[in-house]
Amino acid sequence: MPGTFKALKSALLGKALGDSAQESERYSIKWGLPILSSDAISSVAYACEEILLVFVPVLGLLSFSPMFGVVGVIIALLFILILCYRQTIDIYPEGGGAYSVARDNFGPISSLVSGSALIFGYVLTVAVSAASGAAAIVSAFPDLAPFKVAVTIVFIILLMLGNLRGIREASIIFGLPTYFFIVAILVMIITGVGKAFFLGTPVDIEVTFAQPAKDLTLFLFLRAFSSGCSALTGVEAISNSVPNFKEPSQKNAKKTMVLLGGIVFVIFGGVCLLAALYQVIPLSNITVVAQIAQAVFGSGSAMFYVVQIATALILLLAANTAYNGLPQLMSLMAAHHYLPHRFADKGTRLVFSNGIIFATAASILLVIFFEADTHRLIPLYAVGVFISFTVAQAGMFKHWITKKTGNWRHKAIINGSGAIITGIVCIVIGSMKFTQGAWMALLAIAVLTFLMMRIKKHYDRVKDDLTLSIIDARNLVFKRIPGNHVIVPLQTINRSFVKALNYALGLGGTLEVYHVSTNSAVTEKLKQEYRDLRLDLPLVIDETSYRNVNEVLLKHVDDYAANLQDHQTLTIVMPQLMVRKWWHYTLHNQTSIFLETALLGRKDIAVVMIPYLID
């Protein structure tokens, strides 16, 4: 059965990659741009429409003039964000974006709020993108309408499998459609502007409005601005994924950030310009982009369908930004003990598999709960994004005024202005969309923050309980009695290991301590700690570059068991952490339980689990 599972896993995801393949699995700028920018680039497909949805019912065909005012402010904010996150990349090359900035400048609570907002936003990105793709399919094939939720879930699972295959393969699979969308929209913009200026703009619109036109107010302008800020979602993804770029990773990430800003500026500005030139307004049965494509290329033309297909693909594949940014963020938070440690472990294809699986499971739950309805999902989305924007820029502002390095005044003004603007937008979005679902986003962020604080508290308690002081280590006394061979697997020298080793010595016979090395620096430190114990026992070390610790350990056990003489047995003694609360078990990898299950089916091998209770 294990062999069958391994073969199926290899067929779906590809063969395991060694650590030596790490560099080749990272992004170049060419592939990092479409993968990490798909969310931001896809947002421009509906950002113009979101602005007009606010203005048109009130101002009618007078909406286009104030629309350009909103677009100008959004583009200015875009460039502020680009500058801010380029500076963030310089100072925080480990990734993490707003989480890392807040952790360094404001402390744990602010960092957890930012991290929670990013996690929730990424999960929503997957759900909204997959639901948007499913909506496009259902529009083309109405008979699939009753199965919209199922279609959405299938899309999410396919995205998961593609990303589990590794960064390099995922970048090719999901990168090409992003370039396809960029080219299609650029062709539409160039053709549309050319036709409008050289052939004249054909206007044939008859519209009635439910409300009379009113004067433009600041409140209306802010509403339109907050809606149009969907064009900025996903901008932070590159700063969250700096370690995924090829070296020099910071330089490549910063170049990619500039390219992203340029593309969003051209496409967002171009689509809004075409909407004004052709006086396109939102309709219930067709998107603004589709109306522009009709006006530019003609209804039913090949290019009209090219634009529609490209738009559907980019909306679906925007989820890929989340599948790259979220696992990297969760691995960093797990390394800081705010999330289960398993999120810090890379899988066989050198990606953070557990983070990818989490994004899939959480987004599927949202899709089921909200019945794949994008109109119910989107109000939850923007508030979390702008919380992270605001905290990141406020943190960078504090960094500059505290460190006072380089051209700090200029940089502090940029970040301070960005913090004020995004903070205002966050308040506007939170108040305007509170009853539409923003309250659920705020509640989810608060709950996630609380849970991560509890997780950190648990890990701190475990560390305090297990840690051996230098004095304790030097005063330990170990005894051994003759008998059969005993193996004690070693991951970390702590109190649970000492308890297991003392029990193993009481069994008698030959004994070895066995360690599987996946990191040479960590292993060297472990060897020194082992020498400090002054044990007259061999420390056997096997190295692996594939992070398959359990497989290597089981092979070592099998190799030794194969040479046992008649009536000899092999005993494996392992510590097992015991906790008092059920949810604490989810925070530990439970490797010993997996190994116990695997070893119990082997002949002439005894397994002894030594419990260590964490109070």
N, C-alpha and C positions, 0 to 999 in steps of 0.2 A: 504493500500500500504506500509506504513512504517513497519508494522508487517511482510509482505511478504518478504521485503528486509532484515529485521533482521533475519528471519528464513533461507533465502538463504545464507546470510553471515555466520551464525552459522554452516550451513551444509558444506560449503566450507572450512571455516577456523577453525571451532571448537568453543566451548563456550568461553565466555570472561574469562580472568584470572585476579584475584585480585592481588594487590601489594604483598600479602603474598606469592605468588607463584614465586616472582622474583628470589630468590636464586635457586629454583629447575629448573628454566628455563635457568640457566647459564651453560656454558660448564665445563665438567670435562676435564682432559688432554686427556682421551681416545677418546672423541668426538670432542674436540677442534682441535686436530691435523688434522684429515681428513678434517674437514670443512674449516679451515683457511689455510691449506697447499695444498689444491687441485690444486690451480693455479700454485704454485711453483713446485709441484711434476709433474703435467701434462706437464710443460714446458720441462722437460728432455726427453719427448717422441719425441720432434723434435729438441732439441738444438744441438745434435750431427750431425743431418742431415744439420742444418744450417751452421755449421762449414765446413763440407765436401763440401757443395755447393759452398763455396768460394775457397777452396783449389783444389778440383779435376779437374776443367777445366784448371787449370794452372800447377799443379804438378803431376796430374795423380795418379798412385799407390804409389807415394812418399809422398802422403798427410798425411799418418798416423803418421809419426814421428813429423811433426810440429803440428799436431792435438793435440798430448799429451802435447805439450808446451802450447797451448791455454787452454786446459782442466786444466792444472796445475795452470795457472794464474786465471782462473775463479773460481776454487775451493778455491784458496787462498783468492780471493775477497769474496767468499761466507762466509768463516769463519770470515773475517773482518766485513762483514755486520751482521753476527750473534752476534759477540761481541758488535758491535755498538748498535744494536737494543735491546740487553739485558740491556745495560746501559741506553738506552732510556726508557725502561719499568720501571727501578728503579726510574728514575727522573720524568717521566710523566705517572703516573698510570692511569690518566684520559683518556688515549688513544689519538688518533690523529696523532701519529707518526711524520712524517716530519713537518706537520702543527704545532703541539704543540712545537716542537723544534725550528722552525723558529720564531714563535710568541714570544717565550721567549727570544731568543738570537739576532734576527735580526730586529724585529719589524713587523708591519702589512703587508707591501708590500711583503716582502719575504715569510711570512706565507701564504698570499693569492696566491702567485705563486705556492708554494708547494701544498696548498690545491687544487688549480685548476688542477695542474698536476695529483694529486691523483684521483680527481673526474673523469677527462677525462680518465685516465688509467683504473679505475674501470669500467666505462661504456664500454670502448673498450674490456675489459676482458669478459664482458657478451656477447657482439656482436660476438667477435672472437670465443669464446667457443661454443656458440650456433650454429654458422655457421659451425664450425668444426664438431660438432655432426651431423648436417644436411648433410654435405658432406659425412660423413661415411654412413649414411642411403641411400643417393642418389647413392653412389657407389654400395651398395648392391641391390638397387632397381632402376635401371636406368629410369624406367617409371616415377619416381617422379622428374626427373630433371627439368621439367618446373615449378614445385611447390617448388623449393628449398627455396625461400624466405618465402613462407607460412609455410613450415616445420620448418624453423628457428624461426619464430615468435611464432609458437605453442610451441616449446621447451622453449622459453623465458617466455611465459605465465605460463607454467607448473612450471618452476623454481620459478617464482614469487609467485604462489599459495602455493607451498611447504614452502617457507620462510615466508609467511604471517601467516602460522599456528603456528609460534613460534620457538624459538631457539631449544628447546629440540626435538620436532618432526622433524624439519629440519635436525638436526645433525644425527638422526638415518636414515632418508630417504636418505640423500645425503652422509653420512659418510661411509656406507658400501662399495659402489663402489670404494672409494679411497683405502680402505684396500685391496679390490679385485685386483686392479691394482698393488699395492705394492707387494703383494704375487706373482702374475703372473710374474712380471718382475724379482723378486728375483729368482724364480724358473728357469726362462730363463737364467739368468746370471750364476747361479750355474751350471746348466746343460751344458750351452755353454762353460764355462771355463773348466769344467771337461772333456768334449768331446775333446776340443782342446788340452789339455795337455796330456790326457791319450790315446786318439784314433787318434790324429793328426788332423790338420785343413784341411778340404776339400776345395780346391780352384779351381774353374772352371769359370773364368771370362774372357770375351773377350770384351774389351772396346776400342772405338776410341774417340779421343779428338779433339774438334774443334780448340783448340789453342795448340801450342807447349809448352812443359814444360819449365819453366823459373826458375831462382833462386828465392828462398824465399826472399821477401823484407819486411821491417818493415811495409810498407803500407798494404801489403797483410795480414800480421799477424794481424794488427789492425782491418782490415775488418773482418777477421774470428773471432777475439775476440769479436767484437761488435755484430756479428750475433749470436755467441754462448752464449752471455750474456742473451739470452732469458731464459736460465736455472735459472736466478736469479729473474725473474719477480714473484711477489707475496710474496717475502721474508718479506716485510714490513707489511703484513696484520695482523700478530699477534700483533705487537706493536700498531696498530690502534684499536684493539678490546680488550684491556686488561679488561675493565669493564664487558665484557661478560663472563669472567671466574669465576668459583666458588672461594670463598675465601679459602686460600690466593691468590687473583687473580694475583698479580705480580709474586709470586713464581711459580704458575702454568703456567703462560704465558712464563716465562723464560725457564722452563723445556720443554715446547712445542717447543720453538724456537730452543733449542739444538737438540731435536728429529728431527725436520724438517731439520736442517743442516746435520745431520747424514744420513737421508734417501736420500736427494738430492745428497749428496756426493757418496753414495753407488750406487744409480741407475744411475746417470749421468756418473760416472766413469766406472761403469760396462757396460753400453750400449756402450760407446766409446771404451772400451777394446774389447768387442765382435766385434764391427765394424772393428777394426784393425785385430783381430785374423782371422776373416772370410773374410777380405778384401771386405767389403760391401761398395758400392758407391751409391750415390743418383741416382735414376731413376725416370722418369716422371710418370710411372704408378703404382709404389709401393713404400711405405715408407721404410726408413732404418730399422726401428723397425720390420716391416713386413718381410723384407728380412732376418734379423737376426733370427726371429722366424722360417722362412722356413728352414734356414740352420741348426738350432739347433734341431727343432722338426720334420722337414719334411713338405713339402707342402701338405695341406689337412688334416694334423693330428689334433686331438682334441685340443692339446695344442696350435697349431698355431691359431685356431679360438678363443680360450680362451684369448690369448694375444691380438688379434684384437678387441674382444668385450671389454676387460678391457681398452684398449687404447681409443676406441671410447667413452666409458662411462666417463673416467677421463677427456678427452678433453671437453666434454659437461658440466660436473659438476664442472670444474674449475671456471665457472661463479659463483658458490656458494661462493667463496672467496670474490667476489665483493659484493654479496648480504649481506654479514656480515660486511665487512669493511666499505663500502660506507655509509650506514645509520648511523653507529656510528660516522663516521667522520663528516657527514652533521649535525648531532644533535649537535655536539660540536661547529661547525661553526655557527649554528643557535643560540646557546646560547650566542655566542659572537656577534650576530647581523649582521653577514655577509651573512646569508641566511634567507629566510622567516622563521618565528618562528615556523610554523607548523612542520618543520623538527625536532624540538626538542621534539615533543609530541609522546609518545608511544601509539600504538593502543591497541585493545582489547586483543591481544595475547602477550602483553609485548615486542613487537618489534617496531622499528621505521618504521611504515607502509608507511609513506609518502616518506621516503628515498628509500624503496624497490620499490614503484610504480614509482618514478622518474627514478631509474636505468632501470626499464622495458621500460618505454616510450622512454627514450633517446637512449637506445640500439636498440629498434625497428626502430627508425628513422634512425640510422646509417645502420642497416641491409637493409632497403629499399633503402637508398641512394646509398649504395655500392653493392646492389644486392646480399648480403650474400657471397661476394667473399673474402675469407680470405687473398688472396694474395694482395688485395688492402687495407685491413684493418690493417694487421700486421705492415706495415711501419709506421703507425701513432702511434704505441703502445709504442715502447721501449724508445723513446726520453723523454716522460713524466715520465716514471718510473725512469729513471736515473737523471732527474732533481730533483725529490724528494729524491733519494738516496744522491745526492751531497749536497743538502741543509741540509738534516738531519745530515750528518756527519760533514759538516762544522759548523753547529750549535752546535753539541756536542763538537767539537774541541774548539770553543769559550767558551762554558760552562766550560770546564776543565781549560783553561788558565785564565779564569776570577775568578772562585770560588776557584780553587786550593785546593780542598778537597780530602782526601784519597790519593790513588796512582795516582794522577792526571797526572803526566808526562807520565807514561806508557799508560794511557787511551787516553791522548791527541795525542800521537804518532799514536796509532791505528786509531783514528777517523780522524786525519789529513791525514794519508796515504790513508785511504778510500776515503776521499773527493777528493784528487788529482786524484786517479785512476778512480773513478766514473765520475769525471769532465772531464777527458780525453775521457773516453768512451762516455760520453754525446756529446762531441764535434764531435767525430768520427761518431757517429750514426746520429747526426743532419746534418753533411756535406754529408755523404755518401747516406743518404736516404731522403735528402731534397726534391729533385724533385719527389721522389716516394710517397710522402704524408706527410713527417715529417713537411713540412711547414704548413699543415692544423692543425697538432697537436699544433704547436707553436702559430698559430693564435687563435685556440680555447682556449688555456691556457690564452693568453693575453685578449681575450674578456671576459672570465669568471672572471678574476682578476678585470677588469674594472667594470663589473656588480656588483660584490660583494662590491667594494668600493662605488658604488652608493647606494646599499642597506643599507650599514652601515651609510652613510650620511643621508639617509631618516630616519632611526630609531633614529639617534641622534637628528634630527630635531623634530621628534615626542616626544621624551623624554623631550627635552627642552620646548616644547609647553605645555605638559601635567603636568609636575612636579609641585607639590605644595610645596612651601617653608614652613618651620615651622611657620614663622610669618604669611603667608597667611592663613594657616590652623587655627590658633588661632583667627584670626580676622574675620572669616566668620560668617555671621548671617543667620540663617535659620528660616523661618516662616511656620506655618501650619494652614490651614482652615478646618473646619469640612466637611465631605463628605463621599464617599464610600472608599473601601479598595484599597490601591495602593501598589504594590510591585516594588522595584527598585533592580534589580540584581546587585551585586557588585563583580567585579574581582580585580580591583586595585583602590585605592583612588588617583584620579588625577583630573584634571580640567574638563574632560568630564563627570566624575561621579558627580562632584559638580553641573554642569549645569543641568544634568538630575534630580538630587535630588531636586534642587530649583524649577524646573518645577513641579515635583511630589507633593511638599508641597503646591503648588498653587492649586492643584486639590481638596484639602480638604479630610476629612475623616481620617480613620485610615491608617497608613503607616508603612511598614516594609522594612528594607534593608536586602537583602537575598544573602548569599554567599554559594557556594559549595566548600568544602575543599577537596583537593587531596594531600595536603602536610601539615603536622601538624606544621612544623617550619614556613612555609610561612603564614599559618593562624594565628599563634600567633603574628607575626609581624603585620599582617593586623588588628587584634583586638586592638593592642596598638595604631596604627595609627587612628583607628576609635574612640577610647576613647579620643584621642587628639582633635578630632573635637567637643567634648562636646555636642553631639546630644542627645536630649530626644526622641530617636527612638530605637526600638529594632533591634539588629543585629542577625538575625536568621541564624544559620549555620547548614548545613547538610554535613556529611562526606561520601566520597565514596572511595573505594580502587580500583575501576575499571576504573577511569579516564573518566567516562561517565557523564561529567558535564551537558551537555544539557538534557540528559534523566532525571537526578535527578531534575533539575530545572523544567522541564515540569511536572514531577510527583507532585512536590510541588504545582505548579499552579493548576493542576487538582484536587488535594486533597482539596485545599481551595475553588475552584470554585464549587465543589460538595456540599458544605455546605452553598452556597449563598441562601439568602431568596428571595422571589419574588420581582422583580423590583430592585434588587441589581446588581451591576456590579463590576467586578474586572479589574483594570487597571494595565498593565505592562508598566513601563517607562524604556527605555533603551537608553544609549548613542550610537551614531553611528559615527565613525570616517569618515570624508569626506576628500579626498585628491584631489589635482589638476591634477595629472597625472594618466592616466589609469593603468599603470603598478604598481603603488604604491598599488593598491587594492590587487594585488597578494601577497603582503608582510604581509597582515593582515588576521587573521583567519575568519573575517566576521561572527562571532558567532551571533551577533545581527540580521543579515539578516536571518540566518537559523532559529533562534527562532521566529522572526516575521512571517515567512512563516508558521511555525508549529502552532503558536498560533492563527493566523487569522481564522483558520478553527474551532475554539472552540467557543461554544455558551456562551454568557454573559461575554466574555473577550474582553477588548479593549487593543490595543497595540499602544503605542506612542513612536516614535523614535525621539530622540533629537540629531540633527546633531551637530557635533563639527568639524569645518574646520581647517585642518592643513595647515598653509601657506607654 
